[in-house]
Amino acid sequence: MKRLKFFILGVIFFYTGSINGQETILTLEECVLLAIEKNISIKQSELELETAEIDKSDAIGNFFPSLNIQTNHSWNVGLNQNITTGLLENLTTQYTSMGANLGVSIYRGLTNIKQLHRANLSLLAKQYQLDNMKDDIILFVANSYLQVMFNREILEVQKIQLDITKKDLERTKNLVDAGVRIKSDLLEIEANLASQEQSLILAENNLRITKINLAQVLLITDYENFDVAKEDFEVPFSEILIENPKDIFEKALSFRNDIKLAMTNVEIAENDIKLAKSSLQPSLAAFYGYSSRISYSDRLKGTGNYNFVPIGFVSTTGDQVLTSIEERETAGPLPVFDQIDLNEGHNFGVQLSIPVFNGNSARNNVERSRVNLERFKNQFEQTKLDLENTINQAYNDTKGAYKLYEASQRTVEAREKAYNDSFGRFEAGVLNSFDFVQIKQRYETAVSDLVRAKFDYIFKLKVLEFYFGIPIEI
């Protein structure tokens, strides 16, 4: 999956990149993909997910025996007994020792099973946390993207209105030259033209700022060569407003990652109580140890020849008592494997541990886990309440935004008719320039309000659809 994501990003930058100063043009889907790929908080959450996977590996490892092997080699330098002469001399002796220890947990109150269950739940929680963070990024990027499109459309409206005003100015000049209008009418139109040029500059600046804001979210530094795709679209049709807010909420409960995260935290807290209770039960473990030693010093060995040495006399007869002693000679150390066999040792057994009193720490851990469970239950209920309130608010906002959009459409139609009618009266000399400019400005304001209402409705609609499980697409 990650390889596919990197491939898509590579294609995006190959065709739309700014390697040679070319303009980077991204669609909403590409912006979302890039934001998720580059967002530092997402990267941190992914690292937390990797840590949870490692914790799960630890929990699985608890089921296996523990085996440790150790060895050391030592040099003893100084006053030591010479085995040949029996005298103390300055000698250097070497020894190698080795050993192995095996431990097996037989029973610990099912702690290993509960720890593995907790690790699985924690891994699931980290995944939900990551997915929830991605959901937030998607909404944030979509809002920033629509802000760019809104300001772009406002800029286009300003350009069109400016062109209309320039034509009005030209026609007014002709009317003044023909003696139909007075010079002050021309000045009024020129003042309106200057005002619209200011509005155009402001619209260009707003568009630039929203592009920079979106680029910063995507960690793109080449602001000048960054833009979003130009897509002409009408207000999308959606049946989401036919749904009941309660139905939207019930469906959101089934797939929203913040709900899943809160629910999983409750399950983790429930498991922690069982885990804490395990420490109150006895534990049984078995162990086995092996050790051996190797010496590199010379040794005394028998030659096979025996000498008879008197050791006393018989008290009744006075006869001498003799014993045989084998002659010995100095030889090198035994072969390594022979020494290992001769010097090996074993120890094994079982260990039973019964908790009797430990300062109430074990029982306090159980109570602490119970308190923690109640805390996560409250958090889960609060998350559901927040989601329900958010959906109700989004539903009402969307309905209100749609009504405002429809009203704005009617306002534009009425203002446009008034403007078209006023121009004929202005040319006929019935309407003065001040009133004509006022009518025209009200029409321009209505057009701008319609654009604003349009994008406000689109974003709120997309948010509501997102809570219903519909992906954000434009």
C-alpha positions as a printed Julia matrix, in Angstrom:
474×3 Matrix{Float64}:
   0.0     0.0     0.0
   2.83    2.39    0.89
   4.6     1.6    -2.39
   1.43    2.46   -4.3
   1.13    5.73   -2.38
   4.74    6.68   -3.18
   4.18    5.78   -6.83
   1.1     8.03   -7.06
   2.99   10.88   -5.43
   5.84   10.35   -7.87
   3.43   10.56  -10.79
   1.92   13.74   -9.34
   5.25   15.5    -9.12
   6.51   14.15  -12.43
   3.63   15.65  -14.37
   2.83   18.65  -12.21
   6.12   19.24  -10.38
   8.16   22.36  -10.37
  11.53   20.82  -11.1
  12.16   23.17  -14.0
  10.03   26.02  -12.7
   6.83   24.48  -14.02
   3.62   25.18  -12.14
   2.53   22.54   -9.64
  -1.2    21.99  -10.15
  -2.93   19.6    -7.76
  -6.46   18.27   -7.49
  -8.2    17.88   -4.14
  -7.43   14.17   -4.06
  -3.76   14.84   -4.73
  -3.67   17.54   -2.05
  -5.18   15.16    0.51
  -2.74   12.4    -0.43
   0.21   14.77   -0.21
  -0.92   16.22    3.13
  -1.3    12.77    4.66
   2.09   11.74    3.31
   3.94   14.82    4.57
   2.08   15.8     7.74
   4.4    15.53   10.75
   1.61   14.6    13.16
   0.64   11.74   10.83
   4.26   10.56   10.78
   4.37   10.65   14.58
   1.17    8.63   14.77
   2.59    6.09   12.31
   5.64    5.72   14.56
   3.33    5.13   17.53
   1.61    2.42   15.49
   4.99    0.79   14.83
   5.75    0.93   18.55
   2.43   -0.79   19.28
   3.38   -3.56   16.83
   6.66   -4.01   18.71
   4.74   -4.16   22.01
   2.59   -6.91   20.54
   5.74   -8.82   19.58
   6.89   -8.48   23.21
   3.57   -9.87   24.44
   3.88  -12.88   22.13
   7.45  -13.42   23.32
   6.24  -13.79   26.92
   4.8   -17.2    26.0
   8.26  -18.58   25.16
  10.84  -19.82   27.7
  13.75  -17.55   28.55
  17.2   -18.88   27.67
  20.45  -17.12   28.52
  23.98  -18.29   27.82
  26.99  -16.72   29.49
  30.74  -17.28   29.39
  33.84  -15.55   30.71
  37.6   -15.94   30.52
  39.85  -14.75   33.36
  43.55  -14.31   34.03
  44.9   -14.59   37.58
  48.28  -12.87   37.85
  50.23  -12.9    41.11
  51.18  -15.19   43.94
  49.86  -18.7    43.26
  50.92  -22.19   44.37
  53.12  -24.11   41.96
  51.52  -27.55   41.72
  54.94  -29.15   41.09
  56.97  -27.65   43.91
  54.11  -26.73   46.2
  55.68  -23.33   46.67
  54.04  -19.94   46.25
  55.3   -18.25   43.12
  54.33  -15.35   40.85
  52.35  -17.15   38.17
  49.69  -16.39   35.56
  46.77  -18.8    35.38
  43.8   -18.78   33.01
  40.28  -20.11   33.42
  37.2   -20.21   31.21
  33.75  -20.7    32.68
  30.43  -21.08   30.89
  26.81  -21.67   31.7
  23.23  -21.55   30.54
  19.97  -20.78   32.32
  16.5   -21.74   31.16
  13.33  -20.37   32.75
   9.72  -21.3    32.02
   6.67  -19.53   33.39
   4.07  -22.17   34.17
   1.32  -20.03   35.68
   1.03  -16.29   36.38
  -2.71  -15.78   36.63
  -3.09  -15.85   32.82
  -1.04  -12.64   32.7
   0.55  -13.48   29.35
  -2.82  -14.0    27.67
  -4.16  -10.75   29.08
  -1.02   -8.84   28.08
  -1.34  -10.14   24.53
  -5.01   -9.11   24.46
  -4.02   -5.65   25.67
  -1.31   -5.39   23.03
  -3.83   -6.28   20.3
  -6.25   -3.64   21.6
  -3.5    -1.03   21.85
  -2.46   -1.75   18.28
  -6.08   -1.33   17.19
  -6.37    1.93   19.15
  -3.24    3.36   17.51
  -4.65    2.47   14.09
  -7.93    4.23   14.9
  -5.98    7.21   16.21
  -4.02    7.39   12.95
  -7.16    7.06   10.82
  -8.96    9.7    12.89
  -6.05   12.07   12.37
  -6.26   11.44    8.64
  -9.99   12.27    8.75
  -9.17   15.61   10.37
  -6.49   16.29    7.75
  -8.95   15.51    4.94
 -11.49   18.02    6.3
  -8.84   20.67    6.88
  -7.32   20.26    3.41
 -10.78   20.25    1.79
 -11.63   23.52    3.55
  -8.33   25.11    2.5
  -8.8    23.83   -1.06
 -12.32   25.26   -1.31
 -11.08   28.57    0.08
  -8.67   28.77   -2.85
 -11.45   27.95   -5.31
 -13.77   30.47   -3.64
 -11.22   33.28   -3.88
 -10.4    32.3    -7.45
 -14.07   32.57   -8.43
 -14.37   35.89   -6.56
 -11.38   37.11   -8.55
 -13.05   36.07  -11.81
 -16.22   37.89  -10.75
 -14.2    41.01   -9.99
 -12.54   40.85  -13.4
 -15.88   40.49  -15.17
 -17.39   43.36  -13.18
 -14.35   45.49  -13.92
 -14.73   44.83  -17.65
 -18.42   45.78  -17.44
 -17.56   49.0   -15.63
 -14.95   49.85  -18.25
 -17.6    49.43  -20.94
 -20.0    51.56  -18.87
 -17.3    54.2   -18.63
 -16.76   54.17  -22.39
 -20.47   54.5   -23.09
 -20.8    57.27  -20.49
 -17.97   59.16  -22.2
 -19.89   58.94  -25.45
 -23.05   60.19  -23.71
 -21.13   63.11  -22.19
 -19.61   63.94  -25.57
 -23.1    63.81  -27.09
 -24.38   66.15  -24.38
 -26.8    63.57  -22.98
 -24.95   63.27  -19.62
 -22.98   65.81  -17.63
 -19.3    65.55  -16.65
 -20.09   64.64  -13.01
 -21.78   61.45  -14.22
 -18.54   60.45  -15.88
 -16.59   61.18  -12.69
 -18.96   58.99  -10.7
 -18.34   56.07  -13.06
 -14.58   56.66  -12.91
 -14.71   56.61   -9.11
 -16.59   53.32   -9.26
 -13.96   51.96  -11.65
 -11.17   52.91   -9.22
 -13.05   51.21   -6.39
 -13.41   48.04   -8.44
  -9.71   48.06   -9.28
  -9.03   48.14   -5.54
 -11.42   45.23   -5.05
  -9.59   43.34   -7.8
  -6.24   43.87   -6.06
  -7.78   42.7    -2.77
  -9.22   39.6    -4.48
  -5.82   38.78   -6.01
  -4.19   39.15   -2.59
  -6.81   36.95   -0.91
  -6.3    34.26   -3.54
  -2.55   34.41   -3.05
  -2.89   34.13    0.73
  -5.2    31.1     0.55
  -2.82   29.4    -1.9
   0.07   30.0     0.48
  -1.97   28.64    3.39
  -2.77   25.47    1.46
   0.84   25.13    0.3
   2.03   25.38    3.9
  -0.33   22.59    4.91
   1.18   20.48    2.11
   4.73   21.57    3.08
   5.26   23.07   -0.38
   7.72   25.98   -0.29
   7.52   27.09   -3.93
   4.39   29.2    -3.46
   4.73   31.06   -6.75
   4.52   27.88   -8.82
   1.75   26.21   -6.83
  -1.92   26.17   -7.77
  -4.98   23.96   -7.55
  -6.71   22.46  -10.55
  -9.26   24.67  -12.29
 -12.52   22.79  -12.1
 -15.81   24.27  -13.21
 -18.64   22.74  -11.24
 -22.12   23.55  -10.14
 -23.57   23.09   -6.7
 -23.67   19.29   -6.26
 -26.96   17.51   -5.82
 -27.2    15.52   -2.61
 -29.96   13.62   -0.85
 -28.19   13.88    2.49
 -30.63   16.55    3.71
 -33.46   14.07    3.24
 -31.87   11.95    5.96
 -32.77   12.46    9.59
 -29.91   13.79   11.78
 -30.44   10.86   14.14
 -29.99    8.41   11.25
 -26.78   10.17   10.22
 -25.57    9.96   13.82
 -26.4     6.25   14.11
 -24.51    5.51   10.92
 -21.56    7.63   12.03
 -21.34    5.57   15.22
 -20.65    2.48   13.1
 -17.59    3.77   11.24
 -16.23    6.97   12.81
 -12.66    6.41   13.97
 -12.97    8.72   16.98
 -15.85    6.55   18.24
 -13.89    3.35   17.59
 -10.89    4.82   19.41
 -12.94    5.78   22.46
 -14.62    2.36   22.5
 -11.29    0.55   22.24
  -9.88    2.6    25.12
 -12.77    1.33   27.26
 -11.92   -2.26   26.28
  -8.26   -1.65   27.16
  -9.28   -0.3    30.58
 -11.49   -3.36   31.2
  -8.61   -5.65   30.31
  -6.28   -3.67   32.6
  -8.52   -4.54   35.56
  -8.16   -8.26   34.76
  -4.42   -7.75   34.32
  -4.12   -6.01   37.68
  -6.07   -8.83   39.38
  -3.58  -11.34   37.98
  -0.9    -9.96   40.3
  -3.01  -11.13   43.27
  -2.7   -14.78   42.21
   0.21  -17.17   42.88
   2.83  -17.69   40.22
   4.69  -20.89   39.39
   7.89  -21.09   37.34
  10.45  -23.79   36.52
  14.17  -23.27   36.02
  17.23  -25.19   34.88
  20.9   -24.2    34.99
  24.07  -25.69   33.52
  27.7   -24.72   34.25
  31.21  -25.94   33.49
  34.83  -24.78   33.79
  38.08  -25.05   31.82
  41.6   -24.58   33.24
  44.69  -23.88   31.13
  47.24  -24.61   33.9
  49.54  -27.64   34.06
  48.4   -30.58   36.18
  49.88  -33.57   38.01
  49.09  -37.01   36.63
  50.01  -40.52   37.66
  52.88  -42.36   35.93
  51.71  -45.91   36.72
  54.71  -46.52   39.0
  54.11  -46.98   42.72
  56.43  -46.57   45.7
  55.88  -48.13   49.12
  56.06  -45.64   51.9
  55.93  -46.57   55.64
  53.07  -45.0    57.45
  53.46  -46.62   60.91
  53.98  -49.84   62.97
  51.8   -52.63   64.28
  51.6   -52.08   68.04
  51.65  -55.75   69.01
  54.36  -57.04   66.69
  56.3   -53.94   65.83
  56.02  -54.71   62.1
  56.23  -51.73   59.74
  53.03  -50.71   57.87
  53.54  -49.67   54.25
  51.25  -48.01   51.66
  51.64  -47.6    47.93
  51.75  -44.1    46.44
  51.71  -43.58   42.69
  54.42  -41.46   41.28
  53.21  -38.25   39.62
  54.55  -36.02   36.93
  53.67  -32.61   35.51
  51.49  -32.64   32.37
  49.58  -30.15   30.28
  45.88  -29.42   30.82
  43.26  -31.95   29.81
  41.56  -31.49   26.42
  38.85  -28.82   26.49
  35.9   -31.11   25.92
  37.15  -33.57   28.53
  37.29  -30.76   31.08
  33.8   -29.61   30.11
  32.46  -33.11   30.76
  34.33  -33.51   34.04
  33.5   -30.06   35.46
  29.87  -29.74   34.41
  27.15  -29.02   36.95
  23.35  -28.86   36.85
  20.71  -27.17   38.93
  16.96  -27.27   38.39
  13.73  -26.82   40.25
  10.45  -24.97   40.52
   9.62  -21.68   42.17
   6.27  -20.85   43.72
   5.5   -17.26   44.65
   2.4   -16.42   46.69
   1.57  -12.74   47.19
   0.71  -12.17   50.84
   1.29   -8.52   51.59
   2.99   -5.89   49.44
   1.87   -2.63   50.94
  -1.52   -2.87   49.21
   0.17   -1.93   45.93
  -1.43   -4.82   44.02
  -4.94   -4.07   45.31
  -4.42   -0.35   44.74
  -3.48   -1.12   41.14
  -6.81   -2.92   40.75
  -8.71    0.05   42.18
  -6.68    2.44   40.04
  -7.63    0.42   36.97
 -11.31    0.58   37.96
 -11.12    4.37   38.23
  -9.38    4.49   34.88
 -12.18    2.4    33.35
 -14.82    4.86   34.57
 -12.78    7.71   33.16
 -12.65    6.11   29.71
 -16.35    5.27   29.86
 -17.11    8.93   30.52
 -14.79    9.9    27.71
 -16.59    7.5    25.37
 -19.98    8.98   26.27
 -18.59   12.49   25.82
 -17.21   11.56   22.4
 -20.65   10.3    21.35
 -22.29   13.48   22.65
 -19.76   15.63   20.81
 -20.35   13.7    17.61
 -24.13   13.99   17.93
 -23.89   17.73   18.57
 -21.48   18.17   15.67
 -23.77   16.29   13.28
 -26.85   18.23   14.41
 -24.94   21.48   14.0
 -23.6    20.41   10.59
 -27.08   19.35    9.48
 -28.68   22.65   10.48
 -25.75   24.63    9.04
 -26.06   22.8     5.73
 -29.8    23.37    5.51
 -29.32   27.02    6.37
 -26.49   27.37    3.86
 -28.61   25.84    1.1
 -31.51   28.2     1.84
 -29.09   31.11    1.82
 -27.69   29.92   -1.51
 -31.19   29.76   -3.03
 -32.02   33.21   -1.65
 -28.73   34.54   -3.05
 -29.65   33.18   -6.48
 -32.97   35.02   -6.39
 -31.23   38.17   -5.19
 -28.77   38.04   -8.08
 -31.58   37.58  -10.59
 -33.46   40.55   -9.17
 -30.34   42.74   -8.92
 -29.34   41.84  -12.47
 -32.75   42.85  -13.81
 -32.59   46.09  -11.83
 -29.12   46.8   -13.19
 -30.1    46.1   -16.81
 -33.17   48.3   -16.42
 -31.2    51.09  -14.75
 -28.68   51.32  -17.58
 -31.41   52.05  -20.11
 -32.82   54.74  -17.84
 -29.32   56.11  -17.25
 -28.71   56.42  -21.0
 -32.08   58.11  -21.41
 -31.14   60.64  -18.75
 -33.91   59.57  -16.39
 -31.5    58.1   -13.76
 -28.54   60.01  -12.35
 -25.07   58.48  -12.16
 -25.06   58.16   -8.36
 -28.19   56.02   -8.31
 -26.93   54.04  -11.31
 -23.64   53.25   -9.55
 -25.5    52.28   -6.37
 -27.7    49.85   -8.31
 -24.65   48.4   -10.07
 -22.74   48.0    -6.8
 -25.68   46.23   -5.2
 -25.7    43.83   -8.15
 -21.96   43.22   -7.8
 -22.35   42.61   -4.06
 -25.17   40.14   -4.75
 -22.94   38.22   -7.19
 -20.11   38.05   -4.63
 -22.56   36.95   -1.93
 -23.81   34.21   -4.24
 -20.28   32.89   -4.76
 -19.68   32.99   -1.01
 -22.99   31.22   -0.3
 -22.21   28.63   -2.95
 -18.86   27.6    -1.48
 -20.12   27.85    2.08
 -22.91   25.42    1.2
 -20.56   23.1    -0.69
 -18.13   22.8     2.21
 -20.84   22.29    4.83
 -22.51   19.74    2.57
 -19.23   17.84    2.14
 -18.68   17.84    5.9
 -22.16   16.44    6.51
 -21.67   13.8     3.81
 -18.31   12.92    5.36
 -20.09   12.13    8.64
 -22.44    9.9     6.64
 -19.5     7.96    5.22
 -19.39    9.63    1.79
 -15.81   10.5     0.7
 -15.06   14.16    0.02
 -14.87   14.68   -3.72
 -15.24   17.75   -5.9
